[in-house]
């Protein structure tokens, strides 16, 4: 009898706690958050997946539904009036936020996503550089009609193209509760290519607390990844080297960063040493940078250019945005706690007062499949 009870119990008790029939749900792949400038109401646009069966194969296609509300939750609940179905959020990949909402502060957005048991905390968060966030979801692509799925795949590829941050909701929430830490969020815009529009993820939106304070382009974002030791692979280009018509493309294989804080003469300083490992993958122009002498010139020039551009980036973050997305305050809090506490006691912002010096130590380990430039005739 005991064995019979043990056998039957799992059959009776097993199951999903929030089980619903699939045909009673509207599956949301992504959402956009805007705000009406006149009514000041939130506008929520959901990309909802539908399945069509024209024959032997089913085709997944998206439809867009929008609703308004005084809060995000009220707008979401109102959407049932147009969909006729309860929204299913477990497959939601991205949340796109408009610039106007980000300027005001995105705590209402992340508070809703953080509290809701229906939403997953590992959704990607993107800032739209279009007039509205909904415009991003309206652009269709022949390769993938579901915009949110396409953006999800793009964000997953961030390790091979580190020109945008890997911005997830839970990371933003964690950093928001960390003292002194600011966050960068990937930006997305619609661009015309070969006669068709597509959504392009490139660059980052810079936040101070929960408010948008500015932007970095793709190359500046790449340099933040160098400083933050987040480079695993990627590509970097340099043009008009040594005043010539020659450009070069380097493939990044790895990069290590060493941060050395110090405090002398009442000045907090940070020495930043970057060790990128590259191969030369492409050369355009007439100058031969492959021979030993010119290769040393190339190495020196690339090191100097990268160091100068990283220093410019740091100055921009300190003076224009006062936003520590580089985590410099954490370095001092960990390795120079007395210095860090002294700045806090005197109510001084340590990030904006740190003097930095960047050194790049480029390691060129190869020149692709050939050691020669393609000869040209004049």
C-alpha positions as CSV (number, residue, x, y, z in Angstrom):
1,X,0.0,0.0,0.0
2,X,2.8,2.4,0.9
3,X,4.5,1.7,-2.5
4,X,1.2,2.4,-4.3
5,X,0.9,5.8,-2.5
6,X,4.5,6.8,-3.3
7,X,3.9,5.9,-7.0
8,X,0.6,7.8,-7.3
9,X,1.6,11.0,-5.4
10,X,4.1,12.4,-8.0
11,X,1.5,12.0,-10.7
12,X,-1.2,13.9,-8.7
13,X,1.1,16.6,-7.3
14,X,3.5,17.4,-10.2
15,X,2.8,20.3,-12.6
16,X,3.5,24.0,-13.2
17,X,2.2,26.3,-10.5
18,X,1.2,28.9,-13.1
19,X,0.1,26.6,-15.9
20,X,-2.1,28.1,-18.6
21,X,-3.4,26.8,-21.9
22,X,-1.2,28.2,-24.7
23,X,-4.2,29.4,-26.7
24,X,-5.3,31.7,-23.8
25,X,-2.0,33.6,-23.8
26,X,-0.4,36.3,-25.9
27,X,3.4,35.6,-25.9
28,X,5.4,38.8,-25.6
29,X,8.8,38.8,-27.2
30,X,9.8,42.4,-26.4
31,X,8.4,45.7,-25.1
32,X,9.0,49.4,-25.6
33,X,8.3,52.0,-23.0
34,X,7.4,55.6,-24.0
35,X,5.6,58.5,-22.5
36,X,3.0,60.8,-23.9
37,X,4.3,64.4,-23.6
38,X,0.8,65.8,-23.3
39,X,-1.0,63.4,-21.0
40,X,2.2,62.3,-19.2
41,X,0.9,58.7,-19.4
42,X,3.2,55.7,-20.1
43,X,2.8,54.1,-23.5
44,X,3.7,50.4,-23.5
45,X,4.1,48.7,-26.9
46,X,4.4,44.9,-26.9
47,X,5.7,42.7,-29.7
48,X,3.5,39.7,-29.5
49,X,4.3,36.4,-31.4
50,X,1.5,34.8,-33.5
51,X,1.7,31.6,-35.4
52,X,0.3,31.2,-38.9
53,X,-0.1,27.8,-40.6
54,X,-0.2,28.3,-44.4
55,X,0.4,24.7,-45.1
56,X,2.8,22.1,-43.9
57,X,5.0,24.5,-41.9
58,X,4.1,27.1,-39.3
59,X,5.3,30.7,-39.7
60,X,6.1,32.8,-36.6
61,X,5.2,36.4,-37.1
62,X,5.0,39.4,-34.8
63,X,2.2,41.9,-34.1
64,X,2.4,45.1,-32.2
65,X,-0.1,46.2,-29.5
66,X,0.0,49.5,-27.5
67,X,-1.8,50.9,-24.5
68,X,-1.5,53.8,-22.1
69,X,-1.7,54.2,-18.4
70,X,-0.7,56.3,-15.4
71,X,1.7,53.6,-14.5
72,X,3.4,50.9,-16.5
73,X,1.4,48.1,-14.8
74,X,-1.9,49.9,-15.6
75,X,-0.9,50.2,-19.3
76,X,0.1,46.6,-19.4
77,X,-3.3,45.5,-17.9
78,X,-5.2,47.7,-20.3
79,X,-3.5,45.9,-23.2
80,X,-5.7,42.9,-22.6
81,X,-8.6,44.9,-23.9
82,X,-7.0,44.9,-27.4
83,X,-5.3,41.5,-27.4
84,X,-8.2,39.7,-25.8
85,X,-5.6,37.4,-24.2
86,X,-3.5,37.5,-21.0
87,X,0.1,38.5,-21.7
88,X,2.7,35.8,-21.2
89,X,6.1,37.3,-20.3
90,X,8.4,34.4,-19.7
91,X,9.8,34.6,-23.2
92,X,10.3,38.4,-23.2
93,X,13.9,39.1,-24.5
94,X,14.3,42.9,-24.5
95,X,12.9,46.0,-23.0
96,X,13.5,49.2,-25.0
97,X,13.2,52.5,-23.2
98,X,12.8,55.9,-24.9
99,X,15.3,58.8,-24.3
100,X,12.6,60.9,-22.7
101,X,11.7,58.2,-20.1
102,X,15.4,57.7,-19.5
103,X,16.0,61.4,-19.0
104,X,13.3,61.5,-16.3
105,X,14.5,58.4,-14.6
106,X,13.9,54.7,-15.2
107,X,13.2,53.6,-11.6
108,X,9.4,53.2,-12.4
109,X,10.4,50.8,-15.3
110,X,12.9,48.7,-13.4
111,X,10.7,48.7,-10.3
112,X,7.9,47.1,-12.3
113,X,10.2,44.5,-13.9
114,X,11.9,43.8,-10.6
115,X,8.7,43.2,-8.7
116,X,6.7,41.3,-11.3
117,X,6.9,37.5,-10.9
118,X,6.0,37.2,-14.6
119,X,9.1,38.9,-15.9
120,X,12.6,37.4,-16.0
121,X,15.5,39.6,-14.6
122,X,17.9,38.6,-17.4
123,X,16.1,40.6,-20.1
124,X,18.3,42.9,-22.1
125,X,17.7,46.6,-21.6
126,X,18.2,49.0,-24.5
127,X,17.9,52.8,-24.9
128,X,16.3,54.0,-28.1
129,X,17.9,56.9,-30.0
130,X,14.8,57.3,-32.2
131,X,12.0,59.7,-31.3
132,X,10.3,56.8,-29.5
133,X,11.1,53.3,-28.3
134,X,8.2,51.8,-30.2
135,X,9.9,52.8,-33.6
136,X,12.5,50.2,-33.0
137,X,9.9,47.4,-32.9
138,X,8.3,48.6,-36.1
139,X,11.4,47.8,-38.3
140,X,11.1,44.4,-39.9
141,X,14.0,42.3,-41.3
142,X,13.9,39.6,-43.9
143,X,16.2,37.3,-41.9
144,X,14.2,37.6,-38.7
145,X,10.7,39.2,-38.6
146,X,10.7,39.2,-34.8
147,X,12.6,42.3,-33.9
148,X,13.1,41.3,-30.2
149,X,14.6,38.0,-31.1
150,X,17.0,39.7,-33.5
151,X,18.0,42.1,-30.8
152,X,18.5,39.2,-28.4
153,X,20.9,37.5,-30.8
154,X,22.8,40.8,-31.4
155,X,23.2,41.3,-27.6
156,X,24.5,37.8,-27.2
157,X,27.2,38.5,-29.8
158,X,28.6,41.3,-27.7
159,X,31.7,39.4,-26.9
160,X,32.8,39.3,-30.5
161,X,31.8,42.9,-31.1
162,X,32.4,44.8,-27.9
163,X,31.1,48.2,-29.0
164,X,28.0,48.0,-26.8
165,X,27.6,47.0,-23.1
166,X,25.9,43.7,-22.1
167,X,23.1,45.5,-20.3
168,X,20.7,43.3,-18.4
169,X,18.0,44.4,-16.0
170,X,19.4,42.6,-13.0
171,X,22.9,44.2,-13.6
172,X,21.4,47.7,-13.6
173,X,19.4,47.0,-10.4
174,X,22.5,45.7,-8.7
175,X,24.7,48.7,-9.7
176,X,21.9,51.1,-8.7
177,X,22.1,49.8,-5.2
178,X,25.9,50.0,-5.1
179,X,27.5,53.2,-3.8
180,X,29.2,55.3,-6.4
181,X,28.7,52.8,-9.2
182,X,27.1,54.0,-12.5
183,X,25.8,52.0,-15.4
184,X,26.1,52.0,-19.2
185,X,23.2,50.6,-21.3
186,X,23.4,49.6,-24.9
187,X,21.7,52.0,-27.4
188,X,19.7,51.0,-30.5
189,X,18.7,53.1,-33.6
190,X,17.1,52.5,-37.0
191,X,19.5,52.8,-39.9
192,X,19.1,52.5,-43.7
193,X,21.3,49.9,-45.4
194,X,21.1,48.8,-49.0
195,X,17.6,50.2,-49.4
196,X,16.2,48.6,-46.2
197,X,15.8,49.8,-42.6
198,X,17.3,47.7,-39.8
199,X,17.8,48.1,-36.0
200,X,21.5,48.6,-35.1
201,X,22.9,48.2,-31.6
202,X,26.0,50.4,-31.2
203,X,27.4,52.6,-28.4
204,X,26.1,53.2,-24.9
205,X,23.8,55.4,-22.9
206,X,25.5,56.7,-19.7
207,X,23.5,56.9,-16.5
208,X,24.1,58.6,-13.2
209,X,21.8,56.8,-10.7
210,X,18.7,56.1,-12.8
211,X,18.9,59.1,-15.1
212,X,20.4,59.3,-18.6
213,X,23.2,61.9,-18.7
214,X,24.8,61.3,-22.1
215,X,26.1,58.9,-24.7
216,X,29.3,57.2,-25.9
217,X,29.7,56.0,-29.5
218,X,30.8,52.5,-30.4
219,X,34.6,53.1,-30.3
220,X,34.3,54.9,-26.9
221,X,32.4,52.0,-25.6
222,X,35.1,49.6,-26.9
223,X,37.6,51.6,-24.9
224,X,35.5,51.3,-21.7
225,X,35.6,47.5,-22.2
226,X,39.4,47.7,-22.5
227,X,39.6,49.6,-19.2
228,X,37.0,47.3,-17.5
229,X,39.0,44.2,-18.7
230,X,36.0,43.0,-20.7
231,X,37.7,42.3,-24.0
232,X,37.7,38.7,-25.2
233,X,37.8,39.3,-28.9
234,X,36.9,42.0,-31.5
235,X,38.2,44.3,-34.2
236,X,39.7,47.8,-34.1
237,X,40.5,50.0,-37.1
238,X,43.1,52.8,-37.5
239,X,43.2,55.2,-40.5
240,X,45.9,57.4,-42.1
241,X,48.7,56.0,-40.1
242,X,51.9,58.1,-40.1
243,X,50.1,60.6,-42.3
244,X,49.8,58.1,-45.1
245,X,46.8,56.9,-47.0
246,X,47.1,53.6,-45.2
247,X,44.5,52.1,-42.8
248,X,44.9,48.9,-40.8
249,X,42.5,46.5,-39.1
250,X,43.6,44.6,-36.0
251,X,41.8,41.6,-34.7
252,X,41.7,41.4,-30.9
253,X,42.4,38.0,-29.4
254,X,42.6,39.0,-25.7
255,X,43.4,41.9,-23.5
256,X,44.4,42.3,-19.9
257,X,44.1,45.4,-17.8
258,X,46.1,46.3,-14.7
259,X,44.9,49.2,-12.5
260,X,47.3,50.6,-9.9
261,X,45.9,53.2,-7.5
262,X,48.1,55.6,-5.5
263,X,47.8,58.6,-3.3
264,X,50.6,61.2,-3.0
265,X,50.6,64.9,-2.2
266,X,46.9,64.8,-1.5
267,X,46.2,63.6,-5.0
268,X,44.5,60.3,-5.9
269,X,46.0,58.8,-9.0
270,X,45.4,55.7,-11.1
271,X,47.8,54.0,-13.5
272,X,46.1,52.1,-16.2
273,X,48.1,49.5,-18.1
274,X,46.4,47.8,-21.1
275,X,47.9,44.7,-22.7
276,X,46.0,43.9,-26.0
277,X,47.1,40.9,-28.1
278,X,46.3,41.4,-31.8
279,X,47.0,40.1,-35.3
280,X,47.0,42.3,-38.4
281,X,44.0,41.2,-40.5
282,X,43.7,43.9,-43.2
283,X,45.8,46.7,-44.7
284,X,44.5,49.3,-47.1
285,X,46.8,51.9,-48.8
286,X,50.3,52.0,-50.2
287,X,52.5,52.1,-47.1
288,X,54.1,48.8,-46.1
289,X,53.8,48.4,-42.3
290,X,54.8,44.7,-42.4
291,X,58.6,45.0,-42.6
292,X,60.3,45.0,-39.2
293,X,61.1,48.7,-39.0
294,X,57.7,49.9,-40.0
295,X,56.0,47.3,-37.8
296,X,57.7,49.0,-34.8
297,X,56.4,52.4,-36.0
298,X,52.9,50.9,-36.4
299,X,53.0,49.4,-32.9
300,X,54.2,52.7,-31.3
301,X,51.6,54.8,-33.2
302,X,48.7,52.4,-32.3
303,X,49.7,52.4,-28.6
304,X,49.9,56.2,-28.5
305,X,46.5,56.6,-30.3
306,X,44.7,54.1,-28.1
307,X,46.2,55.7,-24.9
308,X,45.2,59.2,-26.0
309,X,41.7,58.2,-26.9
310,X,41.2,56.3,-23.7
311,X,42.5,59.3,-21.7
312,X,40.0,61.6,-23.6
313,X,37.2,59.1,-22.8
314,X,38.1,59.2,-19.0
315,X,38.1,63.0,-19.0
316,X,34.7,63.0,-20.8
317,X,33.2,60.7,-18.1
318,X,34.7,62.8,-15.3
319,X,34.0,66.3,-16.5
320,X,30.9,66.0,-18.7
321,X,29.0,63.2,-17.1
322,X,30.5,62.7,-13.6
323,X,29.5,59.0,-14.0
324,X,31.8,56.2,-12.9
325,X,30.9,53.4,-15.3
326,X,34.6,52.4,-15.0
327,X,34.4,51.4,-11.4
328,X,37.4,53.5,-10.3
329,X,35.8,54.2,-6.9
330,X,35.7,50.4,-6.3
331,X,39.4,50.1,-6.9
332,X,40.2,52.8,-4.2
333,X,37.6,51.4,-1.8
334,X,39.2,47.9,-2.1
335,X,42.9,48.8,-2.3
336,X,43.1,52.3,-0.7
337,X,40.2,52.2,1.8
338,X,41.6,55.0,4.0
339,X,41.9,57.3,0.9
340,X,38.4,56.4,-0.1
341,X,36.9,57.0,3.4
342,X,38.7,60.4,3.5
343,X,37.0,61.5,0.3
344,X,33.6,60.3,1.7
345,X,34.2,62.1,5.0
346,X,35.0,65.4,3.2
347,X,32.0,64.8,0.8
348,X,34.3,64.9,-2.2
349,X,33.6,62.8,-5.3
350,X,36.6,60.5,-5.7
351,X,35.9,59.6,-9.3
352,X,36.0,63.1,-10.7
353,X,39.2,63.9,-8.7
354,X,41.3,60.9,-9.8
355,X,44.3,61.7,-12.0
356,X,44.8,59.0,-14.6
357,X,47.6,57.9,-16.9
358,X,47.0,55.3,-19.6
359,X,49.8,53.1,-21.0
360,X,49.0,50.6,-23.9
361,X,51.4,47.7,-24.4
362,X,50.4,46.3,-27.8
363,X,51.4,42.7,-28.6
364,X,51.3,41.9,-32.3
365,X,51.5,38.1,-32.6
366,X,51.0,37.8,-36.4
367,X,50.0,39.3,-39.7
368,X,47.3,36.9,-40.9
369,X,48.1,34.4,-43.6
370,X,50.8,36.5,-45.3
371,X,53.7,38.6,-44.1
372,X,53.6,40.8,-47.2
373,X,51.5,43.7,-48.3
374,X,49.8,43.4,-51.7
375,X,52.1,45.3,-54.2
376,X,50.7,48.1,-56.2
377,X,51.9,50.0,-59.3
378,X,51.7,53.7,-59.8
